């Protein structure tokens, strides 16, 4: 019985290892780079996205290059209120509109949005820190969406 379990585990590991799976965002070689990157909109979100896209800015020969303009918007709306009219929950939403031109002259526009729920805190400084953390997390997800879009062009 033990021999059968070990054999099954070994066979499973060999199949998974040999299938050639590699994560899309963690691959070493990129077939593109970002030539020009300009921003409009929310400064904090733009800084987070810029930091996440920094490693794609180095020029590479014989690779696709893109001129990108990113317009970001941050929206914080009250989702619901308590009996006294005080906010209980917020919906934090980040929108990014990307206009990019490839070296072949193809112009494309794409809009991404991500949102997250934020519960109101008694201490407003704690709420502000959570809001900043959510901005950073949503910006990272949007950066991954941008990279995925550029890789599949």
C-alpha angles and dihedrals in degrees: 000000000000090000090054092051093048092047092049091049092048092048091049093050092049092051093049093045093047098047093085097237115166126167112255098223095043099054114126099221120063123192094208144043135198111246101180125014122186130175139206130178131024108031097205094051090045090054092051092048092046091053091049092050095044096101091056093058099079113105119246127189120244092009131119114265130198136203104212133192116189124194114190132191130189121203128184115187131175109249098189141348135217125241092277093053096255117137115260100177137015132200111222112201130184121193125190126187115195125199112185138171122202124215087258089062097251111149119207135176123199133173125208129183134183129183140187136185119244122193118218115254130212090231110058093204090060089049091051091050091051090049091053090048091051090049090053093047094047090047090053091052091048090050089054089050090053092049091048090050093050093047092053097048 
